[in-house]
Amino acid sequence: MIILSMHSSREGIGNDMQLNMLNRPLKNVFEAADARQKRAGKRSLCVINAHFEPVFNTAAATQIVFQRPVNSNFVRLRGLLLAALMALSVPVAAEEWIYTVRPGDNLWNLTERHLKSIDYVQKLQQLNNVRNPYVMPPGTQLRIPTAWTRFIGDALAQVTSVYGTVTLQRSGQEDKPVELGMQLLVGDEIRSGNDAFAVIEFADKSHLRVQNNTRLRLENMRIFGDYGLIDTLIDLQHGRTESSVPGKSQKSTRFRIKTPSAISLVRGTDFRVGIIEEAQSSGSEVLTGVVEVNSEKKPIKVPAGYGITTSRGIPPGAPIKLLPPPDLSETAGYYERLPLVIQLKPLSGAHAYRAQIAIDRDFADLWSEFVTTALPFRNGEIPDGDYWLRIRGIDESRIEGKDAVIPFSLNARPEAPFIIAPLPGGATAPQQQEFKWALQSEASHYALMISPDSDFTRVIYFNPEVQGNSLTLSESLTPGHYFWRIFSVSAGEGAGPMSDVMPFRVPYPGPSLEATQLNEKEMTFVWRAAAEGQSFHFQLARDQAFTGIIHDEMTPMSQITVAKPGGGTYYLRIKTIESDGFQGPWGALQTVEIPYSIPPWLMLLMLLPLLVLL
């Protein structure tokens, strides 16, 4: 004879099933267990728990007891019954959560804390194949259907970081800006503008980073049991999010992000989800952990280091390996100019790049984000300070790859002034060199330095307290090649970046005459050459403006002979031409007096009175 009974929940089989074999009713499993203990001395009963232990672990409310041998037809019937038990005894839960057993837990106190009724003890034992409901090893993971779990209420979320224009839309209220520390409710809609970001922290310490130009809705934030389960559902309608869901927590977590084409379910994971507008699809990228992506009723597990795209009406394909991090070995760590020009080596397989700038290494406080297909990157206005740069490649399917991260510093303010003189490659005066620049509105004063080396290893002049917009050196520089640079200083920003290094030269002055020789027909002028290889430009004119030039000549010699003009006052000037062809300024204006000659007839006329007296 066979005694078989099965107790099932209304979530599973429905009403208790009773089978009548050989005109003997089936008994409840627990009644059968009690009866077996009372009749322990009855040797005719043979319990075959060991043989059917997998079945019993699956259906804890089922036992089979044999009282006598059976024929082959019964063996076949027994097999059918066992198959039915295995198919029917485990309730099918549409949604489940995982509870990790901690010291002191048992099925009874777990059920009391988290489930709707203590009656679920047996069902929980049956679902999880628990042999001893009173003792369970810590770390054991239990599957718990959400339908069995007591709903406590809706949770709150909190804004832990916000930058730029982020707006909250709440039912029945006017739109208002999202602020740091603001509490968010179920049904709230968040919208971020260009270069605007926010970080939302949920009750289970999960964090959602709302990227720029994103729109999402907090569809569910439910608490089940004694905070045993935090169930979060985000409806992402536009843009991108980055999420970090804790793997080890006192609370169980079910964190989901829904897009028009898929739902991503995660636990203990860092992952990204974005809407791909052009393809009317969405993409998910998994950095750590595992994400289950459900699209078109086809769940796919996406492991760390892979991504997947999903589209409405199209079954999802296989996960795609993420692009490796870009090589930032050629990317600078210090910048003094805006916009930023960020260099990096091209990444094979990348069709575009996403760059993010934040003030913290975790990128919770983002300042800027942009996508570009061209290298190098260029970015606009951000304040001076220390930052972190994160860059990743984007492949042809719009899946974004792994991140490369480096720190960098920016010191671009106050900006260096606009240079007036000497301009790069220009020249100063030979003596008392003067430097000029435009006033910088943010500057309180300026600092100027001069060096004969382009790397300023030898600084021959430095003045950190220059007022106004010009400086004249009290001690002239000797002729030669030099470099100068200047930077602004403000009370608020301190010292700003240096200007570009500007080469200039101090020319040789035009030489002065050392000797002048005149005879009846010629004049010879002599001067000293200041350096080898120099030549000279000589001019002689009747007027100081040199509009009436009577002699103009270039000579490699340090003297020149010209025809002697008629008597009068004449003006000459000389400039030095250096060996590389550079012409210095004209030297000082010099005057030459030529005596007038007396004609013979005038001499006779002047002597005539003397002849008369004689």
HUJONOR-V917784 format. One record per backbone hydrogen bond with DSSP energy under -1.0 kcal/mol. NH is the residue of the N-H (numbers start at 0). CO is the residue of the C=O. If there is no record, write none. Layout:
nh-><NH & NH>
co-><CO & CO>
//
This chain:
nh-><2 & 13 & 20 & 23 & 31 & 32 & 33 & 34 & 35 & 36 & 37 & 38 & 39 & 41 & 42 & 44 & 45 & 51 & 55 & 56 & 57 & 58 & 61 & 64 & 65 & 66 & 74 & 75 & 76 & 77 & 78 & 79 & 80 & 81 & 82 & 83 & 84 & 85 & 86 & 87 & 88 & 96 & 98 & 100 & 104 & 106 & 109 & 110 & 111 & 112 & 113 & 114 & 115 & 119 & 120 & 123 & 124 & 125 & 126 & 127 & 129 & 138 & 139 & 141 & 143 & 145 & 147 & 149 & 151 & 152 & 154 & 156 & 157 & 158 & 159 & 160 & 162 & 166 & 167 & 168 & 172 & 175 & 177 & 180 & 181 & 183 & 186 & 187 & 188 & 189 & 190 & 191 & 192 & 195 & 196 & 197 & 198 & 199 & 200 & 201 & 204 & 206 & 207 & 208 & 209 & 210 & 212 & 214 & 215 & 216 & 217 & 218 & 218 & 219 & 221 & 222 & 223 & 224 & 226 & 227 & 228 & 229 & 230 & 231 & 232 & 233 & 234 & 235 & 236 & 237 & 240 & 241 & 242 & 243 & 244 & 251 & 253 & 254 & 255 & 256 & 257 & 258 & 262 & 263 & 264 & 265 & 270 & 271 & 272 & 273 & 274 & 275 & 280 & 281 & 282 & 283 & 284 & 285 & 286 & 287 & 290 & 291 & 292 & 293 & 294 & 297 & 299 & 301 & 304 & 305 & 306 & 307 & 309 & 313 & 319 & 321 & 330 & 334 & 339 & 341 & 344 & 349 & 350 & 351 & 352 & 353 & 354 & 355 & 356 & 357 & 358 & 362 & 366 & 367 & 369 & 371 & 376 & 378 & 384 & 386 & 387 & 388 & 389 & 390 & 391 & 393 & 394 & 397 & 400 & 401 & 403 & 405 & 407 & 408 & 409 & 410 & 419 & 420 & 424 & 425 & 427 & 434 & 435 & 436 & 437 & 442 & 443 & 444 & 445 & 446 & 447 & 448 & 449 & 450 & 455 & 459 & 460 & 462 & 465 & 470 & 472 & 479 & 481 & 482 & 483 & 484 & 486 & 488 & 489 & 493 & 495 & 498 & 501 & 503 & 504 & 505 & 513 & 514 & 516 & 518 & 522 & 523 & 524 & 525 & 526 & 533 & 534 & 535 & 536 & 537 & 538 & 539 & 540 & 541 & 545 & 549 & 550 & 552 & 554 & 559 & 561 & 563 & 567 & 569 & 570 & 571 & 572 & 574 & 576 & 577 & 580 & 583 & 586 & 589 & 591 & 593 & 602 & 603 & 604 & 605 & 606 & 607 & 610 & 611 & 612 & 613>
co-><64 & 8 & 23 & 20 & 27 & 28 & 29 & 30 & 31 & 32 & 33 & 34 & 36 & 38 & 40 & 41 & 65 & 47 & 51 & 52 & 53 & 54 & 58 & 2 & 45 & 0 & 70 & 71 & 72 & 73 & 74 & 75 & 76 & 77 & 78 & 79 & 80 & 81 & 82 & 83 & 84 & 143 & 141 & 139 & 101 & 132 & 105 & 106 & 107 & 108 & 109 & 110 & 147 & 116 & 117 & 119 & 120 & 121 & 122 & 123 & 124 & 100 & 136 & 98 & 96 & 94 & 144 & 113 & 222 & 222 & 220 & 183 & 200 & 181 & 198 & 198 & 196 & 190 & 175 & 188 & 169 & 167 & 165 & 158 & 178 & 156 & 217 & 184 & 168 & 215 & 166 & 213 & 164 & 192 & 162 & 209 & 160 & 207 & 157 & 205 & 201 & 243 & 199 & 241 & 197 & 239 & 192 & 237 & 189 & 234 & 187 & 216 & 232 & 232 & 230 & 152 & 228 & 149 & 224 & 223 & 223 & 251 & 221 & 253 & 219 & 255 & 216 & 257 & 214 & 214 & 272 & 208 & 270 & 206 & 268 & 227 & 229 & 265 & 231 & 263 & 233 & 261 & 293 & 256 & 291 & 254 & 242 & 284 & 240 & 282 & 238 & 280 & 275 & 309 & 273 & 307 & 271 & 305 & 269 & 269 & 301 & 264 & 299 & 262 & 297 & 294 & 292 & 290 & 285 & 302 & 319 & 283 & 281 & 310 & 306 & 304 & 327 & 408 & 378 & 376 & 326 & 346 & 393 & 393 & 371 & 391 & 369 & 389 & 367 & 387 & 364 & 359 & 356 & 356 & 354 & 352 & 341 & 339 & 409 & 407 & 357 & 405 & 355 & 403 & 353 & 351 & 398 & 394 & 392 & 322 & 390 & 388 & 386 & 332 & 384 & 334 & 435 & 435 & 502 & 422 & 504 & 470 & 420 & 468 & 417 & 439 & 488 & 488 & 465 & 486 & 462 & 484 & 460 & 482 & 452 & 449 & 449 & 447 & 445 & 434 & 432 & 505 & 503 & 450 & 501 & 448 & 446 & 444 & 493 & 489 & 487 & 485 & 483 & 481 & 425 & 479 & 525 & 525 & 523 & 521 & 561 & 516 & 559 & 514 & 557 & 530 & 576 & 554 & 574 & 552 & 572 & 550 & 570 & 547 & 542 & 539 & 539 & 537 & 535 & 524 & 522 & 520 & 593 & 591 & 540 & 589 & 538 & 536 & 534 & 581 & 577 & 575 & 573 & 571 & 569 & 567 & 598 & 599 & 600 & 601 & 602 & 603 & 606 & 607 & 608 & 609>
//
